[in-house]
């Protein structure tokens, strides 16, 4: 009983942020999948609009500065036209996911729209209560997994 009172007191004094963290951390499979879709969508919107700083909120803290630097340099050479999530394959225990994305882009200064497929790796972080982007690989047309993929992590 005293433990329950301490937990309730802690939640009352730390506010809604802790409550949403607690909800995410103990969320069931459906809630975690819904959160994944939301986080992936937010991540792609920020990349599309050229905001790697905001997209980096979905990247592990250790990789954020590297991610921002890589995507700022990438933006000097390439611009996104469209990013479409083709499929999401999420696994439970450990909670991780493969997100398959069709990216339409053009390179500066040619301005010819090209398409590539990428496989993104995401992992649920129970401490932050959200999904984190772990990296991506470019897939060849005839490939669905790792073989021959070029890594573009971060």
PEBELHU-V655286 format. One record per pair of residues at least 24 apart in sequence whose C-alpha atoms are under 10 Angstrom apart, sorted by the first residue. I is the first residue (numbers start at 1). GAP is how many residues later the second one is. Records with the same first field share a line. If there is no record, write none. Layout:
BEGIN
I->GAP, GAP
END
This chain:
BEGIN
18->110, 111
20->108, 109
21->105, 106, 107, 108, 109
22->104, 105, 106, 107
23->106
24->100, 101, 102, 103, 104, 105, 106, 107
25->99, 100, 101, 102, 103, 104, 105
26->100, 103
27->99, 102
29->61, 62, 63, 66
32->58, 60, 63, 92, 97, 98, 99
33->55, 56, 57, 58, 59, 62, 64, 91, 98
35->89, 94, 95, 96
36->52, 54, 60, 61, 63, 86, 87, 88, 94, 95, 96
37->48, 51, 62, 94
38->92, 93
39->83, 91, 92, 93, 94
40->45, 48, 59, 80, 82, 91, 92, 93
41->42, 43, 44
43->89, 90
44->38, 39, 40, 41, 57
45->37, 38
47->24, 28, 32, 33, 36
48->27, 31, 32, 33, 34, 35, 55, 57
49->30, 31, 32
50->24, 25, 29, 30
51->24
55->78
56->76, 77, 98
57->75, 76
58->64, 72, 73, 74, 75, 76
59->63, 64, 72, 73, 74, 75, 76, 95
60->62, 63, 65, 71, 72, 73, 74, 75, 94
61->71
63->70, 71, 72, 90, 91
64->90
65->89
66->87, 88
67->68, 86, 87
68->86
69->85
70->82, 83, 84
71->83
74->33
75->32, 33
76->31, 32, 33
77->29, 30, 31, 32, 33
78->27, 28, 29, 30, 31, 32, 33
79->25, 26, 27, 28, 29, 32, 34
80->24, 25, 26, 27, 33, 34, 35
81->24, 25, 32, 33, 34
82->31, 33
83->32, 33, 34
84->33
85->32, 33, 34
86->31, 32
87->32
88->31, 32
89->32
90->31, 32, 33
91->32
92->32
93->31
94->29, 30, 31
95->27, 28, 29, 30, 31, 36
96->25, 26, 27, 28, 29, 35, 36, 37, 38
97->24, 25, 26, 27, 34, 35, 36, 37
98->24, 25, 38, 47
99->34, 37
100->36, 37, 38, 39, 44
101->35, 37, 38
102->36, 37
103->35
116->24, 25
117->24, 26, 27
118->26, 27, 31, 32, 33, 34
119->25, 26, 27, 30, 32, 33
120->32, 33, 34
121->32
END
